[in-house]
């Protein structure tokens, strides 16, 4: 089994709020990327990577502010990382300048080090001179690969280049993230691209929203911080930051286009509960209530489509053929049915016998006490935690862990305050809390 470490390196701008927000965004998406199969760490500097090179096969490093949008796609790319590549990253080599590794993101194949430490320092040495591919990824400064040429001489080594020479010395390749890494054939974000965001995609000649990208926070720290806080595009923002803010805005309103008809969240193993509190996704609450005998189900969800459908379900469904009933409602409103990720679809298929149980017991479920709340759990946590009674089960899915809209719109302090309220309520009522991590 491939042992993989995902590392977020803290960003060090002059603004602590921005540093914390960038760390929050990058780290939360690494949690999703891990799919509980990769280890996830936060480090202060790249020098700390040497603490891990003996324990992992691959180390995927991102500087805070580099954000993954296609976590499942990148997960599969990591699992199929080419064995002959020693380092893959954003290789930079401007004409008449020296090459270097951009810090935004890179992957180290630790086998290519053959016992040597990672050395990010700059300096000079003597050895085979580096050459680059004739063609490049973009703009004349992003070569597909860097290798040794036939000449030998004094070498000026910028950031990351000592790692280049180490892996080349050991017979491994130095490669850029090519288009296969940058752009999946189909993006899960394509349906959420707003007209404003599409204009910037065209402006930068991006094929589509990339699988991951870096926001270059130091271009204008003060104004970029203000823009993220307010999710507002200001005239004086750097064009790249305008693109990012439009992207963040698209993420936060994307729920308007989707409905979660199926749940990709596992139920608990508990067999007894008095009350279920959970998002209005799929039939999670109903399945849990059937299993535990709970007499009350309280749904909470930021997505109004989810709560509207749940109200429609309890008012109009007769317990026959949930799939046809639910999907017809979504299609009539032009909504995208979630979940769409392949890994989630596999889980949904495994849960279908439980959906059949709900159909067979719908008359029993309808007689339970049902509450449906269209709220933001993070900002309205007390409304929900006050409803946690003895032997309750509360599910929070990915809301507090890596759901990107939550991470963009709320700070880590706000999310932690919500967590604290849940912990307090659960511990004081002999209840159980489950989330996706």
N, C-alpha and C positions, 0 to 999 in steps of 0.2 A: 504494500500500500504506500503510495506516494505521500511523504510527510511534507506538508506545506505550512508555512508561516506567513500571515498577513500582518504587515507592520504599518502603522501610521506614525509619521514623524511630525512632531509639533511644528507649526509655523510660528515664526517669531517676528511679527510686525510690531509697530509701535502702539497697536490698539489691542488691549487684552480681550475686549468683547469680541472683536473679529477673530482673534486667535482661537478663542473658545468655540465660536460658531463654526469655523472651518474644521476644527478637530471633531466637533459633534457630527458634522455632515459626512466627513470622510470615514470616521470610525464606525458610524452606524451602518453605512453601506458595506463596509468590510464585514460586519457581523452578518448581514444578509448574504454577502458573497461566500462566506465560509460554509453555509449550509450545514453547520455543526460538524463539518469534516476537517476544517482547517483551524489551526490555532490563531488567535487574534491578539496583537499586542500594540501598546502605545509606547513610543520611545521619544526621547528628547533630541537625539541627534543620530546621524547615520553611523557614527562610530560605535554605537551600542549594538549594531547588527552583529558584531563579532562575538557577542555573547550567545548567539543562536546558531552560528554556521555549522557547528558540529552535530546539531540535533535535528536538522531539517534538510530535505533534498532541494526544495525551492523556497526562496524568500521573495515575496512580492511586496515591494516597498512603495508607499505613496506618501507624499508630503501633504499635510492637511491643506485642503483646498482643491485636491484632486478627487473628483467624485465619480463613482461608478453608477451608471444608469442601467446598464444591462448586466446585472449581477449573474444571472444564470449563464449567459453567453460567455462572460469572462471566466466563470468557474470551469466551464468545459474546456476553454482554451488553456487554462492552467493545467488541467488534468492531462492534456495532450501536448504539453510543452515539448518542443523538439530536443532530443537528448544531446545533439551536437552543438547546441547554443550555450555559451557560458554566461552571457549577459544580454538581456534584451531591454531596451529602454528608448528614450528620446535622444538619439544621437544628433549632436549639433556640430556643424563644421561650415562656418561661413567662408567664402572665398578670401584668401590671403590672411586668414586667421587660424588659430589653433583649435583642434577638436575638443569637445568636452561632453560630458553626460549631463543632461538637464535633470534637476532633482525631482521633478514632478512625479515620476513613476518609473520603476524599473524592476526587473526580475533577475535574481541571481540563482544560477544553477551551482549549488555548493560543491558538487563533484568536480567542477571545472577549476576550483581553487587548489585542489590537491594538497590540502593542509595549510595553505597560506592564509593569512588574515586579509580582510578587506582594507584597502588603504585608499582613502579619499583625498589625501593631501596632494598639494601641487608641488612641483619641483622639476628637476632635470635628471636625466640619466643618459646612458649610451646603449644603443641597440638598433634593431631593425626599425626603419622609419614607417610610419603609418600611411596607408593610402585608403581612399574611399571609393565607393561605387560611382560610376559615371553619372548615373541618374539618381534622383532622390525622391523623397516623399512629397515635398512641396517647397516652393520658394527658393530653391537653390542652396539650402543650408541643412537639409535633413537627409543624409545619405541612407540608402537601404542597409549598407553594411560598412564596417571599417575593418581593415586587415593589414597585414604586413606587406610592404613592397620589397623590391630587390635591394634597395640601398640601406646602408647602415650609417648611423651618425648620432650626434647629440639630439636628444629629444626633450622638448618642453612639454611637461605633463600638467594639464589642467584637471579640474574636478572630475574624478571618475576614470581618468585615462590610465592610471596605474592598475586599475582592475581590468581594463581592456588588455593591457600588455600581459597581465598574469594569465588570463584565460587563453589568449592567443599563444602564449608560450606553452601552454598545456594542451594545445591542439583543438581548442574549442572556438566557436564563432562569436563575433560581436555584431548584433543585429538591431535594427530599428523595429518599433511596432509598425507593422505594415498595415495595409487597408483591411486585411482579414482580421486583424486584432482591433482595428479602430471602428469598423463599420459592419455590423451584422447585416445579412441580406434583408431581414425584416426587423424593425425596431418595435419593441413594445410601447415606445413613446410616440410613434408616428401619429396615432389618433389624437394625441393631446397637443400637437404643434399648433399654436395660435397663428393668425396672420402676421402679428408683430414678430414672433419668433421666426417664422418662415422667411421674413425679409432679411433677418440677420444671418440665417443659414445661407441664403443666396449671396449676401454681401461678402461673407467669408469663404464662399465657394465650398461649403461643407456639403457632402453628399446627403446627409441626414443628421439627426442628433447622434453624436458618436456614442460608442459603448461606454466611454469614460472621457473625462476632460479636466483640465486644470484652469482655475479662474484667475491666475496671476494677480493675487491680492495686492501686491506692492506697487502696482501701477498707480493707484491713488487710494491710499488706505482710508483716509478720512471720508471721502465721498462714497467709496464703495461700502464702507461700514454703514453709513447713513442709508444708502440705497437698499441694502439687505434688510436693515431694521424696518424700513417702511415699505419694502417691495415696490419701489418707485424708480422709474427711469428718469434721471436728471440730465439736462442738456449737456452739462460739462463732464459727464461720465465718459471714460474711455469706451470706444466702440465695443471692445471685447466685454467690458463689464455690462454694457447695455444688453448684449446678447445673453449674459448669464442671468441678469435680473429678469428678462423676459422668460428665460427658461425656468427660473424659480417660480415665477407667477403661473406659468403653464402647469407646473407640478401641483401647485396648491389649489388650482381650480379643476384639475383633471377629473376629480371625483364627480363633477357634474355630468360627465359623459359615460359613467360606468354604473353598473349595479352588480353587487356580489350575490349572485343567486346560489352559489355553492361555497361551502366553507372548506378552506385548506388548513384549518386548525384542528388538532386532535382533541378529543374529549378526554376527561380525566379517567382514572381507574376507580373512582369512588362509586359506591353503590347506594349511598344515602345522602340526601341533602334536602333542605327545606326551600331553598330559593336559588335560582340561576340568574346571574347578571352577565350579559355578554353583548358584543356587537351584533347588529342585525344582518349578519352574513350567513347565507345559506340556511341550513337547519340545525346549526350548532346548538342553540338553546333548546330546541325541541328534543333533539337526540339526548342531550344531557339530562333533561327533565324526565324523559322516559326511563332512562337507566337508573336514575337516583330516586325517582318518586317525588321530586320537588313539586310543590303545588303553585309556585309563582315563577314566572319568567319575566325578567326586566331587560328590555333591549335598549341599548344606547348606541348611537352612531352619528358621526359627523356628516356622513353622506346622506342627503335627503332622499336620494333615489332608493337607498336601502330601507329607510324607515317608511317611505311611501309604499314600497312593495310589501313590506311586512304588514302594514295596515290592510292593504288590499288582500293579502293572503288570508288573514283572519276573518275578513268580511265576506269573501267571495269563493274561497276554495272549498271543494267538497271532499278533499282527501284522495282524489283520483289523479294519477299521472302528473306529479309535481313538475317534471321536466317540461312538458308541453304547456302547462298552465303558466309557469314562471317565465319561460323563454318567449312565449307569445306576448306577455306584458312588456318585456324588454324590447322586443322587436317593434312593437307598436309605437314606442317612444324613441326609437333610434338609439338605444343604449348599447354600450359594449358590455358583454357578459364577462364577469371575472369569476374565478381566476383564469389567466391565460398562460402562465408559465408552465412549461412542460412538467417540471417537478411537482407543481401544484395539481396539475391535471391527473397525474398518477395517484396522488393522494385522494383526489375527488373520486376516482374510480373505485378505490379501495373502500370509500365511505358509502357507496351506493346501497349496500344492504341495509345500512342504518336509515337511509332515506325511505326505503320500502317499509321499514318499521314505523316511521312517522305516518306514512300513508295509511297503514293498517290500523293505526291508533289515533287518527286525527280527531275523532269525536271525543276521545279522552283528553287530548291536549287542549282542545278548544274550551274545555270547561275549567281549565286552570286560570289563575289570575294573570293577566297579561298587561304589561306596561311597555310603551314604545316612546323613546325620547330622542329627538333629533338635536343632539348637543355635542360639544367638543369635550371629551372626557378630561383632557388636560386642564382646561380652564374652568370646567364645571364639575370637577371631581367630587366635591362634597355632596352634590345632588345625588350622585350614585353611591358614594361610600356610606351616606346616611341610611341607605336602603339595605345595607349588608346586615343580615340578622344571623341568629345562631345557625350554624351549619349551612352557610351559603357557599356557593361556588361562583367566583368571578373570573371571567376570561377577559383579557385585554389584547389578545392577538399580537399584532406587531406595532400597535399604536405607540407604545413607550420604548420600543427597541430600535426599529429601523425603518418604519414607514416614513418615506421621504417627505411627504407633505407635513407630517407632524414635526419632523426635524427642522424643516425650513421655517415653519411658522412659530415654533416655540423654542425657548432656550432650554439648556440642560437644567437650569435651576427650576424652571416651571415644570419640567417633566419629573424632576426629583421630588418636587413638592407634591405632585400627584401620587407618586410612588409611596411617599411617606404616609399620606392619608389612607391609601389602600392597605398598607402594612398594618397601620394602627387599627383599622376597622377589622381586618381579617384576624389579627391576633387576639382581639378583645371579644370575638364572637365564635371562636373555634371554627373558623371558616377556611376556605382553600382558595388560593390565587394561582391562576395558570396563564402564562404568556408564551409567545413564540420568541425564542432566542436563538 
